[in-house]
C-alpha cells in the first residue's frame, strides 16, 4: 500500500521542524483537527509517527517521525533528490553561487506572502505592525 500525498507532506514537515503538537502540524498542513487526527492515526498504525503526551500541556499530544517514517519519505524523495543533484551539477560553479543566493531569498518571499490561517499573510501582518495597526 502506497503513501498518500498528505501523509508524505506530514512526514516532510516533521522532518523539517521536528517534534510538534498535533495542532501545529495541522496548521502547517492547513488541515482541520478531524482530518489531521485521521491522518496521524493512519501514519501511527503504519509505524511512521509516534504520539506522546505533551509535558508542557496535558491537554495536547506531541507527534514525531519514527525511523520507519524517515525511511518511507526518503524512498519517495530520493529520485527527486538525485535528479535535482544532476541538474545542479550541470551548472558552472559561478552560476551555482548565484542560484544559491537567489533560492533562499525567493523562498522567504514566498513564505512571507503565503496565506496564514485567517486569510492574512505574514507580510501583511508585518506591514500592519509598522503602521501601528
Backbone as ProteinMPNN parsed JSONL, in Angstrom:
{"seq_chain_A": "XXXXXXXXXXXXXXXXXXXXXXXXXXXXXXXXXXXXXXXXXXXXXXXXXXXXXXXXXXXXXXXXXXXXXXXXXXXXXXXXXXXXXXXXXXXXXXXXXXXXXXXXXXXXXXXXXXXXXXXXXXXXXXXXXXXXX", "coords_chain_A": {"N_chain_A": [[0.853, -1.176, 0.0], [0.612, 2.19, -0.891], [1.819, 5.483, 0.022], [-0.088, 8.326, 0.845], [-0.305, 11.646, -0.598], [-0.814, 13.653, 1.317], [0.001, 12.384, 3.631], [2.722, 12.011, 3.137], [3.445, 14.7, 3.019], [3.013, 15.421, 5.696], [4.996, 13.889, 6.956], [7.25, 15.091, 5.834], [7.063, 17.682, 6.924], [7.453, 17.084, 9.615], [10.049, 16.124, 9.49], [11.405, 18.445, 8.752], [10.827, 20.325, 10.798], [10.824, 18.965, 13.179], [9.692, 17.366, 16.24], [6.359, 18.169, 17.102], [3.278, 19.746, 18.223], [0.039, 18.288, 17.644], [-1.779, 20.219, 16.838], [-0.102, 22.245, 15.782], [1.039, 20.868, 13.616], [-1.275, 20.462, 12.118], [-1.868, 23.135, 11.45], [0.34, 23.742, 9.82], [-0.168, 22.04, 7.719], [-2.577, 22.946, 6.871], [-4.979, 21.687, 7.703], [-8.05, 20.435, 9.034], [-8.855, 19.725, 12.505], [-10.12, 17.17, 12.755], [-9.544, 15.877, 10.282], [-6.772, 15.866, 10.44], [-6.336, 14.25, 12.698], [-7.247, 11.774, 11.717], [-5.344, 11.388, 9.687], [-2.918, 11.272, 11.167], [-3.509, 9.065, 12.742], [-3.504, 7.033, 10.746], [-0.799, 7.156, 9.922], [0.437, 6.49, 12.321], [-0.506, 3.876, 12.79], [0.889, 2.572, 10.792], [3.413, 2.782, 11.708], [4.936, 5.035, 11.19], [4.891, 7.465, 12.534], [4.894, 8.662, 15.929], [2.893, 9.275, 18.739], [3.107, 11.195, 21.673], [2.538, 12.106, 25.119], [2.193, 15.602, 25.801], [4.513, 17.212, 27.644], [4.415, 19.856, 28.395], [1.798, 20.636, 28.261], [-0.909, 19.093, 29.289], [-3.249, 18.712, 27.905], [-2.725, 18.312, 25.273], [-1.023, 16.497, 22.619], [2.186, 15.393, 21.479], [3.729, 14.857, 18.321], [5.963, 12.833, 16.539], [8.288, 11.921, 13.966], [9.145, 8.593, 13.135], [11.931, 6.289, 12.728], [11.136, 4.541, 10.713], [9.272, 6.133, 9.4], [10.917, 8.161, 8.406], [12.509, 6.657, 6.647], [10.521, 5.815, 4.831], [9.643, 8.282, 3.727], [12.026, 9.151, 2.564], [12.382, 7.157, 0.647], [10.46, 7.917, -1.201], [11.313, 10.485, -1.849], [13.954, 10.266, -2.738], [14.494, 9.757, -5.585], [13.815, 12.3, -6.627], [15.654, 13.933, -5.269], [18.056, 12.961, -6.33], [17.722, 13.644, -9.053], [17.59, 16.456, -8.856], [20.171, 16.968, -7.92], [21.669, 16.177, -10.141], [20.813, 18.117, -11.983], [21.827, 20.411, -10.741], [24.577, 19.907, -10.936], [24.954, 20.36, -13.592], [25.379, 23.035, -13.942], [27.779, 25.666, -14.157], [30.184, 26.512, -11.59], [30.125, 29.27, -10.806], [27.559, 30.081, -11.642], [26.048, 28.426, -10.047], [26.534, 29.589, -7.566], [25.141, 32.003, -7.788], [22.533, 31.046, -8.07], [22.323, 29.797, -5.593], [22.24, 32.004, -3.907], [19.894, 33.234, -4.79], [17.705, 31.37, -4.446], [17.119, 30.954, -1.552], [16.244, 33.567, -0.897], [14.041, 33.9, -2.616], [12.421, 31.842, -1.696], [11.928, 32.698, 0.931], [10.48, 35.061, 0.4], [8.214, 33.94, -0.787], [7.156, 32.474, 1.371], [6.586, 34.576, 3.115], [4.47, 35.778, 1.845], [2.584, 33.844, 1.641], [-0.607, 32.533, 2.453], [-1.833, 32.781, 5.728], [-3.512, 31.091, 8.497], [-6.758, 32.421, 8.783], [-6.635, 34.096, 6.663], [-4.8, 36.176, 6.296], [-1.5, 37.407, 5.469], [1.954, 36.867, 6.345], [3.515, 38.991, 5.511], [1.593, 41.031, 5.249], [0.814, 41.258, 7.91], [3.208, 42.159, 9.007], [3.434, 44.622, 7.7], [1.205, 45.883, 8.815], [2.023, 46.021, 11.483], [4.094, 47.829, 11.296], [2.717, 50.095, 10.69], [1.314, 50.487, 12.934], [-1.094, 49.173, 13.35]], "CA_chain_A": [[0.0, 0.0, 0.0], [1.412, 3.399, -1.01], [1.585, 6.57, 0.968], [-0.822, 9.439, 0.24], [0.435, 12.907, -0.649], [-0.955, 14.364, 2.594], [0.82, 11.674, 4.612], [4.1, 12.357, 2.827], [3.635, 16.094, 3.433], [3.132, 15.439, 7.157], [6.33, 13.38, 7.296], [8.23, 16.11, 5.45], [7.011, 18.76, 7.923], [8.075, 16.585, 10.85], [11.495, 16.09, 9.241], [11.939, 19.81, 8.696], [10.65, 21.1, 12.032], [10.949, 18.118, 14.362], [8.508, 17.07, 17.038], [5.453, 19.304, 17.291], [1.931, 19.375, 18.643], [-0.874, 17.978, 16.552], [-2.327, 21.488, 16.371], [0.897, 22.912, 14.932], [1.123, 20.113, 12.366], [-2.494, 20.787, 11.389], [-1.7, 24.482, 10.886], [1.324, 23.665, 8.739], [-0.769, 21.317, 6.6], [-3.891, 23.552, 6.608], [-5.964, 20.613, 7.864], [-8.935, 20.519, 10.193], [-8.462, 18.773, 13.553], [-10.611, 15.823, 12.455], [-8.768, 15.315, 9.172], [-5.414, 15.631, 10.919], [-6.366, 13.083, 13.578], [-7.335, 10.59, 10.858], [-4.058, 11.236, 9.015], [-1.92, 10.823, 12.147], [-3.881, 7.682, 13.081], [-3.009, 6.153, 9.674], [0.663, 7.117, 9.995], [0.824, 5.791, 13.546], [-0.754, 2.436, 12.572], [1.933, 2.049, 9.912], [4.694, 2.92, 12.395], [5.694, 6.15, 10.636], [4.947, 8.516, 13.547], [4.524, 8.256, 17.284], [2.326, 10.335, 19.584], [3.471, 11.133, 23.09], [1.921, 13.207, 25.878], [2.924, 16.86, 25.79], [4.836, 17.538, 29.035], [4.115, 21.256, 28.658], [0.354, 20.867, 28.226], [-1.524, 17.767, 29.362], [-4.399, 18.63, 27.004], [-2.306, 18.055, 23.895], [-0.028, 15.447, 22.381], [3.253, 15.683, 20.533], [3.905, 13.829, 17.294], [7.285, 12.865, 15.92], [8.528, 10.922, 12.933], [9.979, 7.46, 13.535], [12.922, 5.884, 11.714], [10.378, 3.967, 9.59], [8.698, 7.261, 8.671], [12.01, 8.793, 7.677], [12.857, 5.766, 5.534], [9.423, 5.863, 3.861], [9.654, 9.545, 2.988], [13.228, 9.179, 1.723], [12.124, 6.291, -0.511], [9.693, 8.7, -2.17], [12.02, 11.702, -2.228], [15.299, 10.029, -3.246], [14.629, 10.032, -7.023], [13.787, 13.753, -6.808], [16.938, 14.451, -4.785], [19.08, 12.598, -7.321], [17.532, 14.447, -10.252], [17.98, 17.83, -8.554], [21.629, 16.997, -7.848], [22.162, 16.122, -11.518], [20.564, 19.442, -12.569], [22.808, 21.337, -10.141], [25.909, 19.625, -11.468], [25.009, 20.849, -14.961], [25.672, 24.461, -13.939], [29.132, 26.029, -13.71], [30.248, 26.919, -10.177], [29.691, 30.662, -10.656], [26.105, 30.136, -11.758], [25.501, 27.782, -8.838], [26.601, 30.565, -6.472], [24.028, 32.941, -7.998], [21.311, 30.293, -7.747], [22.32, 29.573, -4.139], [21.801, 33.254, -3.275], [18.532, 33.539, -5.208], [16.667, 30.461, -3.948], [16.633, 31.264, -0.2], [15.509, 34.83, -0.898], [12.756, 33.651, -3.266], [11.643, 31.007, -0.782], [11.49, 33.567, 2.04], [9.417, 35.933, -0.108], [7.032, 33.09, -0.966], [6.617, 32.191, 2.704], [6.039, 35.806, 3.703], [3.232, 36.141, 1.165], [1.649, 32.721, 1.691], [-1.74, 32.825, 3.335], [-1.854, 32.207, 7.071], [-4.895, 30.897, 8.949], [-7.448, 33.689, 8.928], [-6.609, 34.808, 5.396], [-3.778, 37.22, 6.197], [-0.151, 36.924, 5.189], [2.981, 37.386, 7.253], [3.914, 40.312, 5.006], [0.54, 41.986, 5.615], [0.905, 41.475, 9.354], [4.383, 42.996, 9.255], [3.09, 45.992, 7.275], [0.296, 46.412, 9.829], [2.793, 46.31, 12.692], [4.888, 49.038, 11.089], [1.795, 51.226, 10.653], [0.69, 50.59, 14.239], [-2.439, 48.591, 13.343]], "C_chain_A": [[0.896, 1.235, 0.0], [1.058, 4.425, 0.042], [0.898, 7.711, 0.224], [0.021, 10.708, 0.293], [0.353, 13.653, 0.674], [-0.117, 13.697, 3.684], [2.294, 11.991, 4.396], [4.4, 13.795, 3.248], [3.802, 16.185, 4.946], [4.516, 14.961, 7.579], [7.403, 14.407, 6.96], [8.245, 17.267, 6.444], [7.674, 18.322, 9.225], [9.593, 16.48, 10.691], [12.079, 17.49, 9.353], [11.914, 20.507, 10.045], [10.784, 20.269, 13.299], [9.613, 17.911, 15.059], [7.67, 18.32, 17.24], [4.108, 18.81, 17.776], [1.1, 19.037, 17.415], [-1.462, 19.264, 15.981], [-1.383, 22.214, 15.433], [1.028, 22.198, 13.594], [-0.106, 20.4, 11.503], [-2.43, 22.155, 10.743], [-0.764, 24.442, 9.689], [0.746, 23.0, 7.499], [-2.102, 21.915, 6.155], [-5.001, 22.501, 6.648], [-6.805, 20.856, 9.104], [-8.479, 19.519, 11.247], [-8.916, 17.342, 13.256], [-9.819, 15.139, 11.359], [-7.342, 14.998, 9.621], [-5.362, 14.398, 11.818], [-6.413, 11.81, 12.752], [-6.0, 10.323, 10.163], [-3.006, 10.689, 9.98], [-2.24, 9.394, 12.605], [-3.344, 6.708, 12.039], [-1.492, 6.023, 9.747], [1.14, 6.34, 11.221], [0.62, 4.281, 13.403], [0.336, 1.802, 11.724], [3.33, 2.193, 10.515], [5.537, 4.082, 11.918], [5.806, 7.327, 11.591], [4.581, 7.916, 14.892], [3.993, 9.482, 18.014], [2.778, 10.104, 21.011], [2.77, 12.271, 23.822], [2.815, 14.443, 25.827], [3.235, 17.231, 27.24], [4.519, 18.987, 29.401], [2.634, 21.572, 28.708], [-0.347, 19.517, 28.175], [-2.706, 17.606, 28.428], [-4.005, 18.278, 25.583], [-1.273, 16.94, 23.838], [1.016, 15.985, 21.408], [3.32, 14.549, 19.528], [5.312, 13.979, 16.726], [7.414, 11.714, 14.931], [9.435, 9.827, 13.482], [11.023, 7.192, 12.445], [12.22, 5.3, 10.49], [9.748, 5.077, 8.753], [9.739, 7.984, 7.835], [12.384, 7.959, 6.453], [11.792, 5.814, 4.441], [9.464, 7.153, 3.048], [10.888, 9.648, 2.096], [13.08, 8.284, 0.501], [11.388, 7.057, -1.602], [10.485, 9.892, -2.694], [13.355, 11.444, -2.928], [15.429, 10.243, -4.754], [14.632, 11.534, -7.336], [15.132, 14.356, -6.398], [18.041, 14.168, -5.795], [18.959, 13.443, -8.584], [17.951, 15.894, -10.022], [19.503, 17.962, -8.479], [22.232, 16.982, -9.254], [21.957, 17.467, -12.221], [21.594, 20.436, -12.059], [24.183, 21.137, -10.754], [26.066, 20.071, -12.913], [25.329, 22.329, -15.066], [27.121, 24.693, -13.529], [29.077, 26.571, -12.274], [29.754, 28.342, -9.956], [28.178, 30.807, -10.735], [25.436, 29.479, -10.547], [25.513, 28.745, -7.666], [25.458, 31.566, -6.584], [22.715, 32.262, -7.612], [21.205, 30.095, -6.236], [21.927, 30.839, -3.381], [20.334, 33.539, -3.574], [17.49, 32.665, -4.504], [16.219, 30.746, -2.517], [15.818, 32.559, -0.134], [14.123, 34.648, -1.524], [11.856, 32.82, -2.366], [11.105, 31.846, 0.371], [10.359, 34.481, 1.589], [8.124, 35.142, -0.283], [6.374, 32.813, 0.375], [5.966, 33.426, 3.314], [4.698, 36.184, 3.083], [2.236, 34.99, 1.08], [0.568, 33.03, 2.715], [-1.621, 32.053, 4.642], [-3.301, 31.878, 7.43], [-5.541, 32.264, 9.206], [-7.351, 34.574, 7.689], [-5.587, 35.913, 5.272], [-2.449, 36.583, 5.823], [0.803, 37.504, 6.214], [3.39, 38.781, 6.811], [2.872, 41.364, 5.379], [0.576, 42.283, 7.104], [2.096, 42.355, 9.698], [4.116, 44.436, 8.827], [2.171, 46.647, 8.29], [1.033, 46.8, 11.085], [3.608, 47.589, 12.512], [4.009, 50.271, 11.02], [1.059, 51.381, 11.982], [-0.718, 50.039, 14.288], [-2.584, 47.521, 14.407]], "O_chain_A": [[1.832, 1.325, 0.795], [0.132, 4.254, 0.835], [1.269, 8.026, -0.907], [0.933, 10.835, 1.11], [1.347, 14.23, 1.115], [0.415, 14.377, 4.562], [3.032, 12.213, 5.356], [5.477, 14.08, 3.771], [4.641, 16.945, 5.429], [5.139, 15.556, 8.458], [8.361, 14.575, 7.715], [9.312, 17.784, 6.776], [8.378, 19.107, 9.862], [10.338, 16.717, 11.642], [13.122, 17.691, 9.975], [12.865, 21.201, 10.404], [10.851, 20.829, 14.393], [8.553, 18.241, 14.527], [8.199, 19.398, 17.514], [3.825, 17.613, 17.747], [1.416, 19.445, 16.297], [-1.625, 19.383, 14.766], [-1.807, 22.741, 14.405], [1.117, 22.846, 12.551], [0.014, 20.561, 10.289], [-2.884, 22.329, 9.612], [-1.05, 25.048, 8.655], [1.11, 23.339, 6.373], [-2.696, 21.453, 5.18], [-5.845, 22.432, 5.754], [-6.331, 21.41, 10.096], [-7.783, 18.558, 10.919], [-8.159, 16.398, 13.488], [-9.462, 13.967, 11.479], [-6.775, 13.979, 9.227], [-4.439, 13.591, 11.708], [-5.693, 10.858, 13.051], [-5.571, 9.174, 10.058], [-2.285, 9.748, 9.646], [-1.325, 8.602, 12.83], [-2.79, 5.668, 12.395], [-0.954, 4.92, 9.647], [2.134, 5.617, 11.156], [1.461, 3.495, 13.838], [0.671, 0.632, 11.91], [4.316, 1.775, 9.908], [6.734, 4.129, 12.202], [6.739, 8.121, 11.468], [4.033, 6.817, 14.979], [4.555, 10.574, 17.926], [2.825, 8.973, 21.493], [2.441, 13.289, 23.213], [4.042, 14.336, 25.812], [2.315, 17.537, 27.999], [4.369, 19.312, 30.579], [2.245, 22.655, 29.146], [-0.373, 18.87, 27.128], [-3.134, 16.481, 28.173], [-4.872, 17.972, 24.764], [-0.73, 16.505, 24.854], [0.758, 16.902, 20.628], [3.0, 13.406, 19.854], [5.787, 15.086, 16.468], [6.746, 10.687, 15.045], [10.384, 10.111, 14.212], [10.989, 7.801, 11.375], [12.648, 5.529, 9.359], [9.695, 4.973, 7.527], [9.477, 8.371, 6.696], [12.553, 8.493, 5.357], [12.123, 5.849, 3.256], [9.336, 7.124, 1.824], [10.804, 10.176, 0.987], [13.594, 8.61, -0.569], [11.658, 6.87, -2.788], [10.344, 10.267, -3.858], [13.844, 12.318, -3.643], [16.401, 10.865, -5.182], [15.369, 11.984, -8.213], [15.679, 15.198, -7.111], [18.865, 15.037, -6.082], [19.963, 13.905, -9.127], [18.591, 16.499, -10.881], [20.06, 18.964, -8.927], [23.197, 17.696, -9.524], [22.826, 17.911, -12.972], [22.166, 21.206, -12.83], [24.876, 22.108, -11.056], [27.187, 20.154, -13.414], [25.533, 22.836, -16.17], [27.637, 23.998, -12.653], [28.032, 27.032, -11.816], [29.026, 28.59, -8.995], [27.585, 31.572, -9.976], [24.386, 29.929, -10.087], [24.594, 28.725, -6.846], [24.865, 31.938, -5.572], [21.889, 32.845, -6.909], [20.12, 30.211, -5.666], [21.332, 30.746, -2.308], [19.609, 34.032, -2.709], [16.488, 33.186, -4.013], [15.012, 30.778, -2.276], [14.828, 32.641, 0.592], [13.14, 35.185, -1.014], [10.654, 33.072, -2.287], [9.94, 31.711, 0.743], [9.382, 34.659, 2.316], [7.048, 35.641, 0.046], [5.153, 32.909, 0.495], [4.919, 33.332, 3.955], [3.88, 36.839, 3.727], [1.157, 35.147, 0.507], [0.812, 33.705, 3.715], [-1.349, 30.852, 4.661], [-4.222, 32.329, 6.751], [-4.916, 33.152, 9.787], [-7.911, 35.669, 7.659], [-5.51, 36.544, 4.219], [-2.303, 35.362, 5.86], [0.503, 38.502, 6.869], [3.592, 39.661, 7.648], [3.229, 42.471, 5.783], [0.39, 43.427, 7.517], [2.005, 43.205, 10.584], [4.525, 45.372, 9.515], [2.327, 47.829, 8.599], [0.705, 47.814, 11.701], [3.792, 48.347, 13.464], [4.483, 51.381, 11.261], [0.264, 52.307, 12.142], [-1.48, 50.399, 15.186], [-3.653, 46.926, 14.542]]}, "name": "protein", "num_of_chains": 1, "seq": "XXXXXXXXXXXXXXXXXXXXXXXXXXXXXXXXXXXXXXXXXXXXXXXXXXXXXXXXXXXXXXXXXXXXXXXXXXXXXXXXXXXXXXXXXXXXXXXXXXXXXXXXXXXXXXXXXXXXXXXXXXXXXXXXXXXXX"}
